[in-house]
Amino acid sequence: MIHARFCAFDLKQNIAYLFIATVLLSSCSARKAALTSNPFISSHEARKNNEALQKSRSEAISNYTPFTVYSYIDRFRTIAIQEMNLYGIPASITLAQGLFESGNGNGDLAKIANNHFGIKCNSDWKGKSYYKDDDLGNDCFRVYDRPEDSYRDHSEFLKKKRYAALFELDKNDYKGWAYGLKQAGYATNPKYPDLLIGVIEKYHLDQYDRPEGEVQKIKREDRVLAQINQNIGKAAKDSLVQNTPADKWYTIKAGDTLYNISKRFGLTIDELKALNNMADNTIKIGQTLIVAK
């Protein structure tokens, strides 16, 4: 049941909200641009792709019920709370950004692609794509089976080194998150934190934020920060793979140890570990290692 404060709002409120949303959307362009790594696609190819996607989802699109701010909040507050409990991102922050990025859930990306946060494709994306002009012509955006998948991907997107310090905040500290996102480069608009906080407080989104006990906080921080460190290590390894010639790699076989590999290629164990960003001596069959400086 929609909260008692969730009542119809007048034209002035709509106009004011649309203005704020437009400002915030434009302020996030730097963050979106950083995600773009797809090869150029022609307008013809983009149009053909989009037509095929819309055809496959024609029934869902034709039955799409437009949202108001309040019906959007009522629809997605539960998933925002779930993401908060898993990752520590205040539900109010997630809901506010979902509202801004999706145009209250009524933009093309939300209706056609179930993409509520404007998340673009990158080299790791294996799913369907939707193309529209943004920072560049025919920018590639991710397509999700369900809006909930978009919310999960938004949480995963924030698990980057630049945002790591935010996960040490309390999960009901929406003001800390608003200012922290700006400081970490999420948005270029200097007023972004104030605008975000203003919308959270106007629509009472902070009512969905929940405090956590000290033990809960430590466990959640340890889990999420460990995942962030793992992502950092994977990114570093991917960079090594892309920039290291094939003849400088060795694939581990049965019976190999770091010691005999290091001796074979004239390295110390510490040098071999440093080249491959290894935290310990654990290796497995099929794993590839850089074996030349």
Residue pairs with C-beta under 8 A, 6 or more apart in sequence:
2 70
2 71
2 74
3 74
3 204
3 207
5 204
6 70
6 71
6 73
6 74
7 70
8 68
9 68
9 69
9 70
17 69
17 104
17 199
20 100
20 195
20 198
20 199
21 99
21 100
21 103
21 104
23 189
23 191
23 195
24 100
24 187
24 189
24 192
24 195
24 196
25 100
25 101
25 118
26 189
27 187
27 188
27 189
27 192
28 100
28 101
28 118
28 186
28 187
28 188
29 134
29 135
29 188
30 185
30 187
30 188
31 185
31 186
31 187
32 118
32 119
32 120
32 134
32 135
32 139
33 135
33 136
35 119
35 120
35 121
35 122
36 120
36 121
36 122
36 135
36 136
36 139
36 140
37 121
37 122
37 123
38 120
38 121
38 122
38 123
38 129
38 140
40 138
41 49
41 131
41 138
41 140
42 138
43 137
43 138
46 131
46 138
47 131
49 129
49 130
49 131
50 112
50 130
50 131
50 132
53 112
53 113
53 128
53 130
53 143
54 61
54 112
57 112
61 111
61 112
64 111
66 105
66 106
67 75
67 104
67 105
67 106
68 104
69 99
69 104
69 203
70 203
72 98
72 99
72 102
72 104
72 105
73 95
73 99
73 203
73 205
75 105
76 95
76 98
76 105
76 116
76 147
76 151
77 91
77 95
77 208
79 147
79 148
79 151
80 91
80 92
80 94
80 95
80 98
80 151
80 208
81 91
81 208
81 210
83 89
83 91
83 94
83 151
83 152
83 154
83 155
84 90
84 91
84 94
84 171
84 208
84 209
84 210
85 171
85 210
86 155
87 155
87 158
87 159
87 167
87 220
87 224
88 167
88 169
88 171
88 217
88 220
88 221
88 224
89 155
89 158
89 166
89 167
89 171
89 177
90 171
90 172
90 173
90 174
90 177
90 206
90 209
91 205
91 208
91 209
91 210
92 174
92 200
92 205
92 206
92 208
92 209
93 174
93 177
93 178
93 181
93 196
93 200
94 151
94 154
94 155
95 200
95 205
95 208
96 196
96 199
96 200
96 205
97 117
97 154
97 196
98 105
98 116
98 117
98 151
98 154
99 105
99 199
100 199
101 107
101 109
101 116
101 117
101 118
102 109
102 110
102 115
102 116
102 117
102 118
103 110
105 111
105 116
105 147
108 130
108 132
109 115
109 116
109 118
109 130
109 132
109 141
110 116
110 147
112 130
112 143
113 128
113 130
113 141
113 142
113 143
113 144
114 143
114 144
114 145
114 146
114 147
114 149
114 150
115 130
115 141
115 142
115 143
115 144
115 150
116 147
116 150
116 151
116 154
117 150
117 151
117 153
117 154
117 157
118 134
118 141
119 141
119 142
119 150
119 153
119 154
119 157
120 134
120 139
120 140
120 141
120 142
121 129
121 140
121 141
121 142
125 142
127 142
127 143
127 144
128 143
129 140
129 141
129 142
129 143
130 140
130 141
130 142
130 143
131 138
131 139
131 140
131 141
132 138
132 139
132 141
133 139
134 141
142 150
142 153
144 150
144 153
158 166
159 224
159 227
159 228
159 231
160 228
160 231
161 228
161 231
161 232
162 184
162 185
163 180
163 181
163 184
163 186
164 225
164 228
165 180
165 184
166 176
166 177
166 180
166 181
166 184
167 220
167 221
167 224
167 225
167 228
168 221
168 225
169 176
169 177
169 180
170 176
170 211
170 212
170 217
171 209
171 210
171 211
171 212
171 217
171 220
172 206
172 209
172 210
172 211
172 212
174 197
174 200
174 205
174 206
174 209
175 193
175 197
178 192
178 193
178 194
178 196
178 197
178 200
179 193
181 187
181 192
181 193
181 196
182 189
182 190
182 192
182 193
186 192
189 195
199 205
200 206
212 220
233 277
233 279
236 277
237 276
237 277
240 276
240 277
240 290
241 288
244 290
247 292
248 290
248 291
248 292
249 288
249 289
249 290
249 291
250 261
250 265
250 288
250 289
250 291
251 286
251 287
251 288
252 261
252 283
252 284
252 285
252 286
252 287
252 288
252 289
253 285
254 285
256 283
256 285
257 283
258 269
258 272
258 273
258 281
258 283
259 269
261 272
261 289
261 291
262 268
262 269
262 271
262 272
264 291
265 272
265 291
265 292
267 275
267 291
267 293
269 281
271 293
272 278
272 289
272 291
273 281
275 289
275 290
275 291
275 293
276 289
276 290
283 289
